[in-house]
């Protein structure tokens, strides 16, 4: 490329996973123009040309065909250095999502084991996974072991100086319930319980560490979307990092499309489908965050609550009404980010 001027060179690469990041950042630091191409575009281009064979040399030629296209709407996007500004935040928020899913897997497996060795255990506590709840399970493990344990030892588990509401359950009640339990005395399940709790505690520590760093990023960024009630440091950072540079979107409709929450349109001749699902294109992490936060937003914001019940009165399902609220939220987020204004519920209609 040395004989050519950098402004006359356009380098194309597929936007596939993480494989292109290091090379992309190096090229941008050297002030080259780089076009990122969705792998779906290159695959469709190859198929339209009648290609069956797929290998690296042919893929390179296909990328050349894509960036050399004379179509009105370019099938690629020119990227800039500022694309990496939110890279760390995006990696952390995605890691948070993945850790949460992993935590759900382990807690479900833990409940399976509890149902076998002490099925009455959960009914004795007002909530699961508290300090006493987990400590007893981790050390004693089953109804049979609790029933044979000295009452003074069991009482020690109920003595703790941490925060939180004190439980009404007593050591005597727990021991009596264990004696009358129909649970199976299984040493293999007890071992699994201890290992699962260790995994759960480790993941919870990791989530706390990730959330602390996310909060640091969010505080430094101080985005106006944090002024929306219901959006936390985590959810705000997740939305911003997944969207990237807001200047890449010319309208709120573009970020709705990017989030994959736009309704799928299907029309043929005189037929037009009235009830369709959302497209589910784009970032699944962004969609997941939006649908998680829309519930407290509807609950705490009168305008969103009114809009939600309006959609229900029009015959929409709960999930469909939520989707309408998500799109309304994205339009508000787009306005706040492009105008750098704080959220004001009195201006909503």
Number of C-alpha atoms within 10 A of each C-alpha: 6 5 5 8 9 13 9 8 12 15 15 22 21 19 17 12 7 7 10 13 14 9 11 24 16 12 15 15 11 10 13 18 18 20 21 20 21 14 14 11 16 21 15 13 16 21 12 9 9 9 13 8 9 10 8 8 8 13 17 15 12 20 25 16 15 21 19 13 13 10 8 6 7 13 17 20 14 13 15 17 13 11 12 17 12 18 14 13 22 22 13 20 26 18 15 22 16 14 17 14 12 14 20 13 13 18 18 12 14 20 16 14 22 23 15 18 25 24 19 19 21 15 9 16 16 11 10 14 14 13 14 18 19 19 16 16 21 19 14 19 25 28 30 21 18 24 19 12 13 11 14 10 11 19 13 12 16 18 10 10 7 8 7 8 7 12 14 9 12 12 17 13 12 20 21 13 18 23 16 13 18 16 19 16 16 15 13 9 19 22 13 16 28 19 14 21 19 14 16 20 13 13 18 15 12 15 19 13 12 17 17 14 15 23 17 12 17 21 13 8 10 14 18 17 25 20 16 19 15 18 20 16 19 22 22 25 27 27 23 20 23 23 19 17 16 15 10 12 15 11 14 19 15 15 22 21 17 20 27 19 24 21 18 13 13 11 9 7 5 5 8 10 10 8 12 11 13 16 15 16 13 17 13 14 17 23 20 15 18 25 16 14 17 19 16 14 20 21 14 13 14 13 16 24 16 13 18 21 16 13 18 16 11 9 11 16 12 12 12 19 19 23 22 18 23 25 21 15 18 19 17 16 24 22 17 19 17 15 10 13 14 15 18 10 13 7 7 10 7
